[in-house]
């Protein structure tokens, strides 16, 4: 069946929906927030029941619904599920499908007793031997128990809530179980291939045991300040925590998504279990998208590193060619300078020879002037890069350098 990203609902169908169930449940069925549903009703002139309507209905004194104004006007309008953070169309469609299954189901209802309760609930009920001040999680010494951290007085209620959550997800085809770690058990629900962790915890409220003046501050600075001694006590209000986490080699998060549903004085947790189920699906979808984004970022980083390595390699090759080219140029400049020096020396030798002749000195091979002219000519040839260099003691200078 093809599930669109948006679906249509008529004005009369919206009116019947908000008067058939409470606002939060109706919003869960449409996959939107309660605030959005209120604006939807206001914009289409659909009256909504007050909280007193449901209280009177619960005690057996139902009130008459407010009539729908202008009932002849029944246009259709589009409703988009609240999944704006999910950009992948395939993942969004799959999430909408699962949310609509949860919204249209008649599940997640809390029983009054443990008759036929879930096997994980039965396993967790066994180690209940603690005093009232101890929490159920601290008394669970056996393996494979549910993730419950509440006062003993609320343990029965927390177990019944977990029973409704586990049975509801199993009825919709999801797998539930418990993962055991050295210091903590996690209750998990497999959603879209991910194990989403679910736990029930209790708020801790602060109780002041003693108030007295801080004598140190008063004696030294004259400051009147009270020092309080407090303790944390169970408040009786429950919270369902939902999370998914993956860790890298350094124990840092590679993927982390979480959410929580808390009860209030006017809305107990028993009335918010469908919101819990919706939150589980949303955490799974957001985790999948986060993993996809991380994979894309890692691939981009890998491609960037690969491009950088290739660019560094290319730049190194070009720099090597530049160095070779520069060495050839430097050699050519050095040879030209030596060639110019050798020609300058030859001109000087000619001038010297002419000076010897003008003064009538002998320039024969055995004369002092002839020997000097031969030595000077050899040095000029040694400097000239275009002439074969004659042997000289200067060639061994590096060998005998101190």
C-alpha positions as CSV (number, residue, x, y, z in Angstrom):
1,X,0.0,0.0,0.0
2,X,1.4,3.4,-0.9
3,X,1.5,5.8,2.0
4,X,1.7,9.5,1.0
5,X,3.8,12.0,2.9
6,X,0.6,14.0,3.3
7,X,-3.0,12.8,3.7
8,X,-6.4,14.4,3.5
9,X,-9.1,14.7,6.2
10,X,-12.4,16.3,6.0
11,X,-13.8,18.9,8.4
12,X,-16.5,16.5,9.7
13,X,-13.9,13.7,10.2
14,X,-11.7,16.0,12.2
15,X,-14.7,17.0,14.3
16,X,-15.6,13.3,15.0
17,X,-12.0,12.5,15.8
18,X,-11.4,15.3,18.4
19,X,-14.8,14.4,20.1
20,X,-14.1,10.6,20.1
21,X,-10.8,10.7,22.0
22,X,-8.6,13.0,23.9
23,X,-6.6,15.7,22.2
24,X,-3.2,14.0,22.7
25,X,-4.5,10.6,21.3
26,X,-6.1,12.3,18.3
27,X,-2.8,14.2,17.6
28,X,-0.9,10.9,17.8
29,X,-3.3,9.3,15.3
30,X,-2.6,12.1,12.9
31,X,1.1,12.1,13.6
32,X,1.2,15.8,14.6
33,X,1.6,17.8,17.9
34,X,-1.2,18.8,20.1
35,X,-0.5,22.4,19.4
36,X,-0.8,21.9,15.7
37,X,-4.0,20.0,16.1
38,X,-5.4,23.0,18.1
39,X,-4.5,25.4,15.4
40,X,-6.0,23.0,12.8
41,X,-9.3,23.0,14.6
42,X,-9.2,26.8,15.1
43,X,-8.5,27.5,11.5
44,X,-11.4,25.3,10.3
45,X,-13.8,26.4,13.0
46,X,-14.0,22.9,14.6
47,X,-15.0,23.0,18.3
48,X,-12.9,21.0,20.8
49,X,-14.0,19.4,24.1
50,X,-12.6,20.8,27.3
51,X,-10.8,18.7,29.9
52,X,-14.0,18.7,32.0
53,X,-15.8,16.9,29.2
54,X,-13.5,13.9,29.6
55,X,-13.7,14.0,33.4
56,X,-17.5,14.0,33.4
57,X,-17.4,11.2,30.9
58,X,-15.1,9.1,33.1
59,X,-17.5,9.4,36.1
60,X,-20.5,8.5,34.1
61,X,-22.0,12.0,33.5
62,X,-21.3,12.6,29.8
63,X,-22.0,16.0,28.3
64,X,-23.4,16.7,24.9
65,X,-20.8,17.6,22.3
66,X,-20.8,21.2,21.0
67,X,-22.5,21.2,17.6
68,X,-20.3,21.7,14.5
69,X,-21.0,25.2,13.1
70,X,-21.9,25.4,9.4
71,X,-22.1,21.6,9.0
72,X,-22.8,21.9,5.2
73,X,-19.2,23.1,4.7
74,X,-17.1,20.0,4.6
75,X,-13.9,20.8,2.7
76,X,-10.8,18.5,2.6
77,X,-7.5,19.8,3.8
78,X,-4.0,18.3,3.9
79,X,-2.3,17.1,7.0
80,X,1.5,16.6,7.1
81,X,2.9,14.4,9.8
82,X,5.3,16.1,12.1
83,X,8.6,14.6,10.7
84,X,10.2,17.7,9.5
85,X,13.7,16.6,10.6
86,X,13.5,13.4,8.4
87,X,14.6,14.5,4.9
88,X,15.0,11.1,3.2
89,X,11.8,10.4,1.3
90,X,12.1,6.6,1.7
91,X,12.8,6.8,5.5
92,X,10.0,9.4,5.9
93,X,7.5,7.2,4.1
94,X,8.5,4.2,6.3
95,X,8.2,6.3,9.4
96,X,4.8,7.6,8.5
97,X,3.6,4.1,7.8
98,X,4.7,2.9,11.3
99,X,3.2,6.0,13.0
100,X,-0.1,5.5,11.3
101,X,-0.2,1.9,12.4
102,X,0.4,3.0,16.0
103,X,-2.2,5.8,15.7
104,X,-4.9,3.6,14.3
105,X,-4.3,0.7,16.6
106,X,-6.3,-0.1,19.8
107,X,-3.2,-1.2,21.7
108,X,-1.0,0.2,24.6
109,X,-3.7,-0.1,27.2
110,X,-2.7,-0.8,30.8
111,X,-4.2,-3.8,32.6
112,X,-5.3,-3.8,36.2
113,X,-3.5,-7.0,37.1
114,X,-0.7,-9.3,36.1
115,X,-2.8,-12.1,34.7
116,X,-1.3,-13.1,31.4
117,X,1.5,-10.5,31.7
118,X,4.5,-10.4,29.4
119,X,7.3,-12.9,30.2
120,X,9.8,-10.2,30.8
121,X,7.4,-8.5,33.3
122,X,7.0,-11.9,35.1
123,X,10.8,-12.3,35.3
124,X,11.2,-8.8,36.8
125,X,8.5,-9.3,39.4
126,X,10.4,-12.0,41.2
127,X,13.1,-10.1,43.2
128,X,10.7,-7.8,45.1
129,X,12.0,-8.0,48.6
130,X,13.3,-4.5,49.3
131,X,12.0,-1.9,51.8
132,X,9.9,1.0,50.6
133,X,12.9,3.4,50.5
134,X,14.9,1.2,48.1
135,X,14.3,1.3,44.4
136,X,13.4,-1.7,42.4
137,X,16.4,-1.4,40.1
138,X,18.7,-1.7,43.1
139,X,17.0,-5.0,44.2
140,X,17.3,-6.7,40.8
141,X,20.1,-9.2,41.4
142,X,18.9,-11.7,38.7
143,X,19.8,-11.3,35.1
144,X,17.5,-10.3,32.3
145,X,15.2,-7.8,34.2
146,X,13.5,-4.7,32.8
147,X,15.1,-1.3,33.0
148,X,13.0,0.1,35.9
149,X,14.3,2.6,38.4
150,X,11.4,3.6,40.7
151,X,10.5,3.5,44.3
152,X,9.1,0.2,45.6
153,X,5.7,1.8,46.1
154,X,5.5,2.5,42.3
155,X,7.0,-0.8,41.1
156,X,3.7,-2.4,40.4
157,X,2.5,0.5,38.3
158,X,5.8,0.7,36.4
159,X,5.6,-3.0,35.6
160,X,2.1,-2.7,34.3
161,X,3.2,0.2,32.1
162,X,6.0,-1.9,30.7
163,X,3.6,-4.8,30.2
164,X,1.4,-2.5,28.0
165,X,4.4,-1.1,26.1
166,X,5.9,-4.5,25.3
167,X,2.6,-6.2,24.4
168,X,1.7,-3.2,22.2
169,X,4.9,-3.4,20.2
170,X,4.9,-7.1,19.9
171,X,1.3,-7.0,18.6
172,X,2.5,-4.7,15.8
173,X,5.3,-7.1,14.8
174,X,8.2,-5.6,16.6
175,X,10.7,-7.6,18.6
176,X,11.4,-6.8,22.2
177,X,14.1,-8.0,24.6
178,X,16.8,-7.2,27.1
179,X,20.5,-6.6,26.6
180,X,22.7,-7.3,29.6
181,X,25.8,-5.2,30.4
182,X,28.1,-5.4,33.4
183,X,26.4,-2.6,35.4
184,X,23.0,-2.1,33.8
185,X,20.2,-3.9,31.9
186,X,18.6,-2.2,28.9
187,X,15.1,-3.0,27.7
188,X,15.2,-2.8,23.9
189,X,12.7,-2.6,21.1
190,X,13.9,-3.4,17.5
191,X,12.6,-0.7,15.2
192,X,13.8,-0.5,11.6
193,X,16.8,-2.6,12.4
194,X,17.9,-0.6,15.5
195,X,17.7,-1.6,19.1
196,X,16.0,1.3,20.8
197,X,16.5,1.4,24.6
198,X,13.5,2.1,26.8
199,X,13.5,2.6,30.6
200,X,11.0,3.8,33.2
201,X,12.3,6.1,35.9
202,X,10.9,8.2,38.7
203,X,11.4,11.8,39.4
204,X,13.4,12.7,42.5
205,X,12.2,15.7,44.5
206,X,14.4,17.6,47.0
207,X,13.5,17.6,50.6
208,X,15.2,20.0,53.0
209,X,16.3,18.3,56.2
210,X,17.9,21.2,58.1
211,X,18.6,24.9,57.7
212,X,21.2,26.8,59.6
213,X,23.4,29.9,59.3
214,X,26.8,29.5,57.7
215,X,29.0,30.6,60.7
216,X,32.2,30.7,58.6
217,X,30.8,33.3,56.2
218,X,29.1,35.3,59.0
219,X,32.3,35.4,61.1
220,X,34.6,36.4,58.3
221,X,32.5,38.5,56.0
222,X,29.3,39.2,58.0
223,X,27.2,37.5,55.4
224,X,23.9,36.1,56.5
225,X,23.6,32.9,54.4
226,X,21.8,29.7,55.2
227,X,23.3,26.3,54.7
228,X,20.8,23.6,53.7
229,X,21.1,19.9,54.2
230,X,18.9,18.1,51.6
231,X,18.0,14.6,50.4
232,X,16.4,13.3,47.3
233,X,13.1,11.5,47.8
234,X,10.9,9.8,45.2
235,X,8.2,12.1,43.9
236,X,5.8,9.4,42.6
237,X,5.9,10.9,39.0
238,X,7.2,8.6,36.3
239,X,9.2,9.3,33.1
240,X,9.8,7.0,30.1
241,X,13.3,7.5,28.7
242,X,14.0,6.5,25.1
243,X,17.5,6.5,23.6
244,X,19.8,4.9,21.0
245,X,23.5,5.1,21.1
246,X,26.5,3.8,19.2
247,X,30.1,4.1,20.3
248,X,33.4,4.3,18.5
249,X,36.7,2.8,19.4
250,X,37.4,5.6,21.9
251,X,34.0,5.1,23.6
252,X,32.8,8.4,22.2
253,X,29.3,8.7,20.6
254,X,29.1,7.9,16.9
255,X,25.3,8.1,17.0
256,X,23.2,9.3,19.8
257,X,19.5,10.1,19.9
258,X,17.2,10.4,22.8
259,X,13.7,11.4,24.0
260,X,11.5,11.2,27.0
261,X,7.8,11.3,27.9
262,X,6.9,12.5,31.4
263,X,3.6,12.4,33.1
264,X,2.0,15.5,34.7
265,X,-0.5,15.9,37.4
266,X,-3.3,16.2,34.9
267,X,-2.0,13.5,32.4
268,X,-0.8,10.3,34.0
269,X,1.6,8.0,32.1
270,X,-1.2,5.5,31.4
271,X,-2.8,8.0,29.0
272,X,0.5,8.8,27.2
273,X,1.6,5.3,26.1
274,X,0.8,6.0,22.5
275,X,3.0,9.1,22.7
276,X,5.7,6.8,24.1
277,X,5.3,4.4,21.1
278,X,5.4,7.4,18.7
279,X,8.6,8.7,20.4
280,X,10.3,5.3,20.0
281,X,9.6,5.4,16.3
282,X,10.8,8.9,16.0
283,X,14.0,8.2,17.9
284,X,14.7,5.3,15.6
285,X,14.0,7.3,12.4
286,X,16.2,10.2,13.6
287,X,19.0,7.7,14.6
288,X,18.9,6.2,11.1
289,X,19.1,9.6,9.5
290,X,21.9,10.6,11.8
291,X,23.8,7.5,10.8
292,X,23.2,8.2,7.2
293,X,24.4,11.8,7.6
294,X,27.5,10.6,9.5
295,X,28.2,8.1,6.7
296,X,27.9,10.8,4.1
297,X,30.2,13.1,6.2
298,X,32.7,10.3,6.6
299,X,32.6,9.6,2.9
300,X,33.1,13.3,2.2
301,X,36.0,13.5,4.7
302,X,37.5,10.4,3.1
303,X,37.2,11.9,-0.4
304,X,38.6,15.2,1.0
305,X,41.6,13.3,2.5
306,X,42.0,11.4,-0.7
307,X,42.0,14.6,-2.7
308,X,44.4,16.2,-0.3
309,X,46.8,13.3,-0.6
310,X,46.6,13.3,-4.4
311,X,47.0,17.1,-4.4
312,X,50.0,16.9,-2.0
313,X,51.5,14.2,-4.2
314,X,50.9,16.3,-7.4
315,X,52.4,19.3,-5.7
316,X,55.4,17.3,-4.5
317,X,56.0,16.0,-8.1
318,X,55.8,19.5,-9.5
319,X,58.1,20.9,-6.8
320,X,60.6,18.1,-7.7
321,X,60.4,19.2,-11.3
322,X,60.9,22.8,-10.2
323,X,63.9,21.9,-8.2
324,X,65.4,19.9,-11.1
325,X,64.7,22.8,-13.5
326,X,66.2,25.3,-11.1
327,X,69.3,23.2,-10.6
328,X,69.8,23.1,-14.4
329,X,69.3,26.9,-14.6
330,X,71.8,27.4,-11.7
331,X,74.3,25.1,-13.4
332,X,73.9,27.1,-16.6
333,X,74.4,30.4,-14.8
334,X,77.4,29.0,-13.0
335,X,78.9,27.7,-16.2
336,X,78.3,31.0,-18.0
337,X,80.0,32.8,-15.1
338,X,83.0,30.4,-15.2
339,X,83.1,30.8,-19.0
340,X,83.2,34.6,-18.6
341,X,85.9,34.3,-16.0
342,X,88.0,31.9,-18.2
343,X,87.8,34.3,-21.1
344,X,88.7,37.2,-18.8
345,X,91.7,35.2,-17.6
346,X,92.8,34.5,-21.2
347,X,92.7,38.2,-22.0
348,X,94.8,38.8,-19.0
349,X,97.2,36.1,-20.0
350,X,97.6,37.6,-23.5
351,X,98.2,41.0,-21.9
352,X,100.8,39.4,-19.6
353,X,102.5,37.6,-22.5
354,X,102.7,40.9,-24.4
355,X,104.2,42.6,-21.4
356,X,106.9,39.9,-21.2
357,X,107.8,40.3,-24.9
358,X,107.9,44.1,-24.7
359,X,110.4,43.8,-21.8
360,X,112.5,41.3,-23.8
361,X,111.9,38.4,-21.3
362,X,112.2,34.9,-22.4
363,X,108.9,33.0,-22.7
364,X,110.2,29.6,-23.7
365,X,108.8,26.4,-22.1
366,X,111.7,26.2,-19.6
367,X,111.8,29.9,-18.6
368,X,110.0,31.2,-15.5
369,X,107.7,33.4,-17.7
370,X,106.9,30.4,-20.0
371,X,106.1,28.1,-17.0
372,X,103.8,30.8,-15.6
373,X,102.0,31.3,-18.9
374,X,101.5,27.5,-19.2
375,X,100.1,27.3,-15.6
376,X,97.8,30.3,-16.1
377,X,96.5,28.9,-19.4
378,X,95.7,25.5,-17.6
379,X,93.7,27.4,-14.9
380,X,91.8,29.3,-17.5
381,X,91.0,26.0,-19.2
382,X,89.9,24.5,-15.9
383,X,87.3,27.3,-15.4
384,X,86.0,27.1,-19.0
385,X,83.1,24.6,-19.1
386,X,83.5,24.3,-22.9
387,X,87.1,23.0,-22.7
388,X,88.5,19.8,-21.4
389,X,89.9,20.5,-17.9
390,X,93.6,19.5,-17.4
391,X,94.5,17.6,-14.2
392,X,95.3,19.8,-11.2
393,X,96.1,19.3,-7.5
394,X,93.0,21.4,-6.8
395,X,90.8,18.4,-7.9
396,X,91.8,16.6,-4.6
397,X,90.9,19.5,-2.3
398,X,87.9,17.8,-0.8
399,X,89.9,14.7,0.1
400,X,92.5,16.6,2.0
401,X,90.3,19.4,3.5
402,X,91.0,19.5,7.3
